[in-house]
């Protein structure tokens, strides 16, 4: 009897302890804050800083380990447009970059005077306005991490949204979301600051992937735009597309689609090409020779070889110089770092499939660099000069000196309260409730490579239409329709057409919209309102106090 009683007591204690441990574990897995930000981009950082400075608690849930997205991922030759439109924390970022390079200790591999002071037609280091717009990747990351540390912001890294059933909604609001690690994040307002818009999509908010037909938003530059060449990223010479020239039966060269081209202005599921922004160096003491990728196949670059054979020699035209004898190297010309047509499924793809796409882009670009530096098919003058270059040894040191961030030029785009179109960018209508500004050209990279009717290879999708003046971006473009979600803001995958997004998608603008989103979230929390119901007059007043630029004429 005593043994039975003793066994009962022990079993009871066991279950009590088990329940206590389970309860503690569940509590440890639930994380609460006023504002929950999903993403590790530049917009995520500025949103978090503003949330704290507005007196709110905030958690940054980042799938990325390193913060800053493209701004710290190699895009150091900033696409600025009119710099007078860049205010608030976005301008503060570039001011801190200026402070860094004002210290002589920052110039390790060259003297400051040797760098010069030109970039994109304007000064790189603007002493009068105390800003610098061209920088090394590790410098940008340090600025973002300083923002986080100074404001004591909690960042949970390598946390991936459970996109299948991780989002809990009630009464038109997101209550919480779960990550793949099992952590649950509960908040009053949520901000999706990812390049992909995963939280937005999982929350059931409407969005679009691909190019709309021109008729959808009464545009001129959307959809297919064959034989429109505004950047020069096309084949100016007649290049045969077939493995055996003149013989279609031999098959197409790698990278050329067999799909016939659709009429201009036709909508489709195609998106502009992705690439990595490469940080390279020609300093022999700070470079790593271009590695030969495991699956290297020189046949994948036959089209480039034929372009060289035809006389193309612009290979080095986008080796844009950043401090310390490094580059931000971007796509340029008919065949370059853009992996055209290889990203269509990325926006909606599973995490595993996205990893495959990212790896394929990495292998393509590494193979491209290796080909130009080593293949004897390459013209001697280009081959010899390329031998002087390599990956910057002191950048991305935990990733084989290769950028950690693929340039997701566009993915999902929300269809929200207000859809920004080219009519806003080109000042054909007045923008309601502005929360920031853009000014860069409507810039779309090529979306496909096809065989033109004359039988030669051609690229399609390269558009570069500049607005006559900067334009405002509406608050309605970062909020969903109220019936879809009342407590979500989306400052990166904004509500816009494909071609308008080509202008909005610049890193300074993302930082501007991130800050504005956090300010709107704070007002919604203070007044217990849906984000769609806050008073714009109040938001505008606070935006201006925070030095955001809403309209250059007012």
C-alpha positions in Angstrom: 0.0 0.0 0.0 2.8 2.3 0.9 4.6 1.5 -2.4 1.3 2.3 -4.3 1.0 5.6 -2.4 4.6 6.4 -3.0 4.3 5.7 -6.7 1.2 7.9 -6.9 3.0 10.8 -5.3 6.0 10.4 -7.5 3.9 10.2 -10.7 1.9 13.3 -9.6 5.1 15.2 -8.9 6.4 14.1 -12.3 3.4 15.4 -14.2 3.5 18.7 -12.2 7.1 19.2 -13.1 6.5 18.2 -16.7 3.5 20.7 -16.9 5.7 23.5 -15.3 8.5 22.9 -17.8 6.1 22.8 -20.7 4.5 26.0 -19.5 7.8 27.8 -19.1 8.8 26.5 -22.6 5.6 27.9 -24.1 6.1 31.2 -22.4 9.7 31.4 -23.6 8.4 30.8 -27.2 5.9 33.7 -27.1 7.4 37.1 -27.8 5.3 40.3 -27.5 5.8 43.9 -28.5 3.7 46.8 -29.7 5.2 46.6 -33.2 6.5 43.4 -34.8 8.7 43.9 -37.9 9.4 41.0 -40.1 12.5 41.4 -42.3 16.2 42.4 -42.1 16.3 45.0 -44.8 17.2 48.7 -44.6 13.5 49.4 -44.2 13.2 47.0 -41.3 16.0 48.9 -39.5 14.6 52.4 -40.0 11.2 51.2 -39.0 12.5 49.7 -35.8 14.5 52.8 -34.9 11.5 55.0 -35.4 9.2 52.6 -33.4 11.6 52.9 -30.4 12.0 56.6 -30.8 8.2 57.0 -30.9 8.0 55.3 -27.5 6.8 51.9 -28.7 8.2 48.4 -27.9 9.4 46.6 -31.0 10.8 43.3 -32.1 12.7 42.7 -35.4 12.1 39.2 -36.6 14.7 38.7 -39.3 15.2 35.7 -41.6 18.6 37.2 -42.3 21.6 37.0 -40.0 23.1 40.2 -41.4 21.0 43.4 -41.5 20.6 45.9 -44.3 19.6 43.9 -47.3 21.0 45.3 -50.5 22.4 48.4 -48.8 24.9 46.2 -46.9 24.9 43.5 -49.5 27.0 45.2 -52.2 24.8 48.0 -53.5 27.1 50.7 -52.3 26.9 52.9 -55.4 23.5 54.3 -54.3 20.7 54.8 -56.7 19.7 58.2 -55.3 18.0 60.3 -57.9 17.3 63.8 -56.5 19.0 63.7 -53.0 16.9 66.6 -51.8 13.9 64.2 -51.5 15.8 62.0 -49.0 15.1 62.9 -45.4 14.6 61.5 -41.9 16.5 58.3 -40.9 17.3 57.6 -44.5 19.4 60.8 -44.7 20.8 60.0 -41.3 22.1 56.7 -42.6 24.0 58.5 -45.4 25.2 61.2 -42.9 26.7 58.4 -40.8 28.4 57.0 -43.8 29.9 60.5 -44.4 31.1 60.6 -40.8 32.8 57.2 -41.2 34.8 58.3 -44.3 35.6 61.7 -42.8 38.0 59.7 -40.6 41.4 59.1 -42.3 41.5 55.7 -40.6 38.6 54.6 -42.9 40.9 54.8 -46.0 42.9 51.6 -45.6 43.6 50.7 -49.2 43.9 54.2 -50.8 44.2 57.8 -49.8 41.0 59.7 -49.6 42.3 62.2 -52.2 42.9 59.3 -54.6 39.2 58.3 -54.5 37.9 61.4 -56.2 34.5 62.7 -55.5 32.3 61.8 -58.4 29.5 59.3 -58.8 26.3 59.3 -60.8 26.9 62.8 -62.0 27.2 64.3 -58.5 29.5 64.3 -55.5 30.0 61.0 -53.7 31.0 62.8 -50.5 28.9 65.9 -50.0 30.7 68.0 -47.4 28.1 70.8 -47.5 25.2 68.5 -46.7 27.4 66.1 -44.6 26.3 63.0 -46.5 28.1 60.3 -48.5 26.3 58.1 -51.1 29.0 55.7 -52.1 30.3 53.2 -49.6 31.7 49.7 -48.8 29.3 46.9 -47.8 30.8 46.4 -44.3 30.5 50.1 -43.6 26.8 50.1 -44.3 26.3 47.0 -42.1 28.1 48.7 -39.3 25.9 51.8 -39.5 22.8 49.6 -39.4 24.1 47.6 -36.4 24.9 50.9 -34.7 21.3 52.0 -35.2 20.2 48.7 -33.5 22.7 48.9 -30.6 22.1 52.6 -29.8 18.3 52.1 -29.6 18.6 48.8 -27.7 16.5 47.1 -30.3 15.9 43.3 -30.0 16.6 41.5 -33.2 15.8 37.8 -33.5 17.9 36.5 -36.5 17.6 33.5 -38.7 13.9 33.3 -37.9 11.8 32.3 -40.9 8.0 32.8 -41.1 5.9 29.7 -41.2 4.2 30.6 -44.4 1.8 27.6 -44.5 -0.2 28.2 -41.3 1.9 30.4 -39.1 -0.2 33.6 -39.2 -3.1 33.8 -36.8 -5.9 36.4 -37.7 -9.0 37.5 -35.8 -11.5 40.2 -36.7 -9.5 41.4 -39.7 -6.2 41.7 -37.7 -3.0 39.7 -37.4 -2.8 38.5 -33.8 0.5 36.7 -34.1 2.7 34.7 -36.4 4.9 31.7 -35.8 8.4 31.0 -37.3 9.8 27.7 -38.3 11.7 27.5 -35.0 8.4 27.5 -33.1 8.6 31.0 -31.8 5.4 33.0 -31.7 5.3 36.8 -32.2 2.3 38.7 -30.9 1.9 42.5 -31.5 -0.6 45.3 -32.0 0.7 46.3 -35.5 2.9 44.3 -37.9 5.3 45.6 -40.6 6.4 43.4 -43.5 9.7 44.8 -44.5 10.9 41.9 -46.6 11.8 42.0 -50.3 9.4 39.1 -50.9 6.3 40.2 -49.0 5.9 36.8 -47.3 4.0 38.1 -44.2 1.7 40.1 -46.4 0.9 37.1 -48.5 0.5 34.7 -45.6 -1.9 37.2 -44.0 -4.2 37.0 -47.0 -3.5 40.4 -48.4 -4.0 40.9 -52.2 -0.9 41.2 -54.3 0.4 40.9 -57.9 3.4 39.1 -59.4 4.7 40.0 -62.9 3.9 42.8 -65.3 0.5 44.2 -65.7 -1.0 44.9 -69.1 -0.8 48.7 -69.9 -4.6 48.8 -69.9 -4.8 47.8 -66.2 -3.6 51.2 -64.9 -3.7 53.2 -68.1 0.1 53.1 -68.6 2.5 53.3 -71.5 5.5 51.4 -70.2 4.2 48.3 -68.5 3.9 44.8 -69.8 6.0 43.5 -72.7 8.2 46.2 -74.3 9.9 44.5 -77.3 12.3 46.6 -79.4 12.4 49.3 -76.7 16.0 49.9 -75.7 16.5 52.7 -73.2 19.6 51.6 -71.3 21.6 49.9 -74.0 21.3 46.5 -72.4 20.4 44.8 -75.7 22.2 43.2 -78.7 23.1 46.0 -81.1 24.7 43.4 -83.4 22.9 40.5 -85.2 23.9 37.5 -83.0 22.8 34.0 -84.2 20.9 32.3 -81.4 21.6 28.7 -82.4 24.2 26.3 -81.1 25.3 25.7 -84.7 24.9 29.1 -86.4 22.2 29.1 -89.1 20.8 25.8 -88.0 17.6 26.0 -85.8 17.6 22.2 -85.5 20.8 22.4 -83.4 18.9 24.1 -80.6 19.1 27.4 -78.9 22.2 28.6 -77.0 21.9 28.5 -73.2 19.7 31.3 -71.7 17.5 32.0 -74.8 13.8 31.3 -74.5 11.9 29.4 -77.2 8.7 31.2 -76.2 7.5 33.6 -78.9 7.4 37.3 -77.9 3.9 38.7 -77.0 2.6 42.0 -78.4 3.8 45.1 -76.6 1.8 46.1 -73.5 0.8 42.5 -72.8 0.8 41.5 -69.2 2.7 38.4 -68.1 4.2 36.6 -65.1 7.7 37.7 -65.9 9.8 39.9 -63.5 12.9 41.8 -64.1 16.2 39.9 -63.7 18.1 39.4 -60.5 21.8 39.4 -59.9 24.3 39.9 -57.1 25.9 43.3 -56.8 29.6 42.3 -56.7 32.2 43.9 -54.5 35.5 43.5 -56.3 39.0 44.8 -55.9 42.1 45.4 -58.1 44.4 45.7 -55.1 46.5 42.6 -55.2 46.8 42.8 -51.4 43.1 42.7 -50.9 41.6 40.4 -53.6 40.7 36.8 -53.9 41.0 35.3 -57.5 37.6 34.5 -59.0 36.7 30.9 -58.0 35.8 28.3 -60.6 32.3 27.1 -59.6 31.6 23.4 -59.2 29.2 23.2 -62.1 31.1 25.5 -64.4 30.3 25.1 -68.1 31.8 27.5 -70.6 29.0 26.7 -73.0 26.7 28.8 -70.7 28.6 31.9 -71.9 28.7 31.2 -75.6 26.3 34.1 -76.2 28.8 36.5 -74.5 31.6 35.0 -76.6 29.6 35.8 -79.8 28.9 39.3 -78.5 32.7 39.7 -78.1 33.2 38.3 -81.5 30.9 40.9 -82.9 33.0 43.7 -81.4 31.2 44.5 -78.0 33.8 45.9 -75.6 31.8 47.5 -72.7 32.6 44.8 -70.1 34.1 47.2 -67.6 31.5 50.0 -67.9 29.7 49.2 -64.7 32.7 48.6 -62.4 31.5 51.5 -60.4 34.2 52.6 -57.9 33.6 52.7 -54.2 36.2 53.6 -51.5 39.4 51.6 -51.0 39.8 50.4 -54.5 36.7 48.4 -54.6 33.6 48.3 -56.9 29.9 47.9 -56.8 29.7 46.0 -60.1 26.3 45.8 -61.7 24.8 44.4 -64.8 25.7 46.1 -68.1 25.2 45.4 -71.7 23.5 42.6 -73.7 25.0 39.8 -71.6 26.1 40.4 -68.1 25.5 39.6 -64.4 21.6 39.6 -64.8 20.5 36.0 -65.0 17.7 36.8 -67.4 14.5 34.6 -67.2 15.7 32.4 -64.3 13.7 34.0 -61.5 10.0 33.9 -62.5 9.0 31.4 -59.7 11.1 33.0 -57.0 8.4 35.3 -55.4 6.0 32.4 -54.7 8.6 29.7 -54.3 9.2 27.6 -51.1 12.2 28.4 -49.0 14.0 25.4 -50.5 13.2 26.4 -54.0 14.4 29.9 -53.4 17.7 28.6 -52.1 18.1 26.7 -55.3 17.4 29.8 -57.4 19.8 31.9 -55.3 22.5 29.2 -55.7 21.9 29.0 -59.5 22.4 32.8 -59.7 25.6 32.5 -57.7 27.0 29.8 -59.9 26.0 31.7 -63.0 27.8 34.8 -61.9 30.8 33.1 -60.5 31.0 31.2 -63.8 30.7 34.4 -65.7 33.6 36.0 -63.9 35.7 32.9 -64.2 35.0 32.7 -68.0 36.0 36.3 -68.7 39.1 36.0 -66.6 40.3 32.7 -68.0 38.7 31.6 -71.2 40.8 32.3 -74.3 37.7 33.0 -76.3 37.6 36.4 -74.5 39.3 39.3 -76.3 42.9 39.6 -75.1 42.5 43.2 -73.8 39.5 42.3 -71.7 41.0 39.0 -70.6 44.3 40.6 -69.5 42.5 43.5 -67.6 40.2 41.0 -65.8 43.2 39.2 -64.5 43.9 42.2 -62.3 40.5 41.9 -60.5 39.2 39.6 -57.9 36.6 39.5 -55.1 37.4 41.9 -52.2 39.1 39.9 -49.5 37.8 42.0 -46.6 34.1 41.9 -47.6 31.6 39.2 -46.8 34.3 37.3 -45.0 31.9 34.7 -43.6 30.5 33.9 -47.0 33.5 33.3 -49.2 33.7 37.0 -50.1 30.4 36.7 -51.9 27.4 38.9 -51.2 24.8 37.3 -48.9 21.9 39.1 -50.6 20.6 38.4 -54.1 19.2 41.6 -55.7 15.5 40.9 -55.5 14.5 43.7 -57.9 10.9 42.9 -57.5 8.8 40.0 -56.2 5.3 40.4 -54.9 3.6 43.8 -55.0 0.7 44.5 -52.8 -2.6 45.7 -54.3 -3.5 48.0 -51.5 -5.6 51.1 -50.8 -3.8 53.1 -53.5 -1.8 51.7 -56.4 1.1 53.9 -57.5 1.4 53.8 -61.2 3.5 55.6 -63.9 0.8 58.3 -63.8 2.0 59.2 -60.3 5.7 59.0 -61.1 5.2 61.1 -64.3 3.1 63.7 -62.4 -0.1 63.0 -64.5 -2.2 63.1 -61.3 -2.0 64.4 -57.8 -0.8 61.9 -55.2 -3.0 61.8 -52.1 -1.6 61.6 -48.5 2.1 61.6 -49.3 4.5 60.0 -46.8 7.8 60.2 -48.8 9.2 60.9 -52.2 10.9 59.1 -55.1 12.8 60.5 -58.0 14.7 57.8 -59.7 13.9 56.7 -63.3 11.3 53.9 -63.8 14.1 51.4 -64.1 13.3 47.8 -65.2 15.9 45.3 -66.1 15.4 42.8 -68.9 12.8 40.1 -68.2 13.4 37.7 -71.1 15.8 36.8 -73.9 14.2 35.5 -77.1 14.6 35.0 -80.8 13.3 38.1 -82.7 11.4 37.8 -86.0 14.6 38.4 -88.0 16.1 35.3 -86.5 18.6 36.9 -84.1 18.7 36.9 -80.3 17.4 39.9 -78.4 16.6 41.0 -74.8 13.3 42.4 -73.7 12.1 44.4 -70.7 14.9 47.1 -70.3 13.1 50.3 -69.5 14.4 53.6 -68.2 11.9 56.4 -68.2 12.8 59.4 -66.0 10.3 61.7 -64.3 10.7 65.4 -65.0 10.7 66.0 -61.3 10.5 64.1 -58.0 7.1 62.6 -57.1 5.3 61.8 -53.9 4.4 58.3 -52.6 1.0 57.9 -51.1 0.3 56.4 -47.6 -2.3 54.3 -49.4 0.5 52.4 -51.1 1.9 50.9 -47.9 -1.4 49.8 -46.4 -3.7 46.9 -47.4 -7.4 47.3 -48.1 -9.2 47.6 -44.7 -11.3 44.5 -45.3 -8.2 42.4 -45.8 -6.1 43.5 -42.8 -6.3 46.4 -40.3 -2.9 46.2 -38.7 -0.3 45.6 -41.3 2.0 48.0 -43.2 4.1 47.1 -46.2 6.9 49.6 -46.9 8.9 47.4 -49.4 6.5 45.3 -51.4 4.4 48.4 -51.8 1.2 48.7 -53.8 2.3 49.8 -57.2 2.4 48.7 -60.8 5.5 46.9 -62.2 6.8 49.9 -64.0 6.2 52.4 -61.1 8.0 49.9 -58.8 11.0 50.3 -61.0 11.4 53.8 -59.5 10.2 53.2 -56.0 12.5 50.1 -55.4 15.5 52.2 -54.4 17.2 51.6 -51.0 16.9 55.3 -49.8 13.1 55.1 -50.6 12.7 51.9 -48.7 14.3 53.5 -45.6 12.0 56.5 -46.0 8.9 54.3 -46.2 10.1 52.1 -43.3 10.3 55.1 -41.0 6.9 56.4 -42.2 5.3 53.0 -41.7 6.5 52.9 -38.1 5.1 56.4 -37.4 1.8 55.4 -38.8 1.8 52.2 -36.7 2.5 54.3 -33.6 -0.5 56.6 -34.3 -2.7 53.6 -34.9 -1.6 52.1 -31.5 -2.1 55.3 -29.6 -5.6 55.8 -30.9 -6.6 52.1 -31.1 -7.3 52.5 -34.8 -6.9 50.5 -37.9 -4.0 51.7 -39.9 -6.4 52.7 -42.6 -8.3 55.0 -40.2 -5.6 57.2 -38.8 -5.8 60.9 -39.5 -3.5 61.9 -42.3 -3.2 65.4 -40.9 -1.7 64.0 -37.7 0.6 61.7 -39.6 1.8 64.5 -41.9 2.5 66.7 -38.9 4.7 64.1 -37.3 6.4 63.1 -40.6 7.5 66.7 -41.1 8.8 67.0 -37.5 10.9 63.9 -38.3 12.4 65.7 -41.4 10.6 63.5 -43.9 10.3 65.2 -47.3 6.7 64.9 -48.6 6.5 67.4 -51.5 9.2 69.6 -52.8 6.8 72.4 -53.7 5.0 72.6 -50.3 
